[in-house]
Amino acid sequence: MSWAVEEWNKGFSPRVPQKICNLGSQVEKLKKECQQRQHWLESLEAALQKQKQKAEKEKNEAATLKRENQSLMELWDRLEKAEEKISHDLQVKESQVSIQSGQLNSTKEDTERLEQEVKR
């Protein structure tokens, strides 16, 4: 079999087989480098996919938090309106109590005056 290896290079200058051998070595080296880069590319693609999934998850979480925040803000607005209504109702009732207290005092004074007139 070695004769077949040696037969192909007959008729060439001694540098041609050496050059072909060097080119063959370069081809093997480039094939390995290509495989390494392919593996590296696949790793990067996997990492990119993982980052995309993470970004999508965070985007969904952000949307959920935004909806929850909106809901809480609406609840806050309803509570503020309820507080304002209760505060207004309290002021009205305090005003009514004040008026009735004034009327009571006036009635007491009238009663005392009438009692004094009756005594006379």
C-alpha positions, -999 to +999 in steps of 0.1 A: +000+000+000+029+024+007+038+022-030+004+038-039+012+067-015+045+072-031+032+067-067+010+098-067+038+122-062+060+110-090+066+136-117+062+166-093+090+186-079+100+177-043+083+208-030+048+200-044+042+169-022+054+189+008+031+218-001+001+193-006+009+178+028+010+213+044-023+221+027-038+189+040-027+198+076-042+232+072-075+217+060-076+194+091-067+224+113-095+245+097-120+216+101-112+214+138-115+252+141-148+251+122-161+225+146-150+245+176-166+276+163-198+257+155-198+244+190-192+279+203-220+292+181-244+266+194-234+275+230-241+312+223-274+304+206-284+283+237-274+312+260-293+337+238-324+315+239-321+313+277-317+351+280-347+356+257-368+333+279-356+352+310-365+385+294-399+372+284-405+360+319-395+393+334-417+411+308-446+390+319-438+397+356-436+434+348-470+433+331-485+415+361-470+440+385-483+469+363-518+454+364-516+449+401-503+484+406-532+498+385-557+478+406-542+491+438-543+527+425-580+523+416-586+509+451-567+538+466-589+562+446-621+545+458-608+546+494-599+583+492-634+591+478-650+571+506-629+589+531-639+623+516-676+613+518-673+601+554-654+633+563-681+654+546-709+634+564-691+639+597-688+677+591-726+678+583-734+658+614-711+680+636-729+710+621-763+695+629-752+687+665-739+723+669-772+737+656-792+713+679-769+722+708-776+758+701-813+752+700-811+732+732-793+760+750-818+785+736-847+762+748-830+759+782-828+797+785-864+801+774-874+774+799-855+791+827-869+825+819-904+810+818-899+792+851-887+825+867-918+843+853-940+815+867-923+819+901-931+856+901 
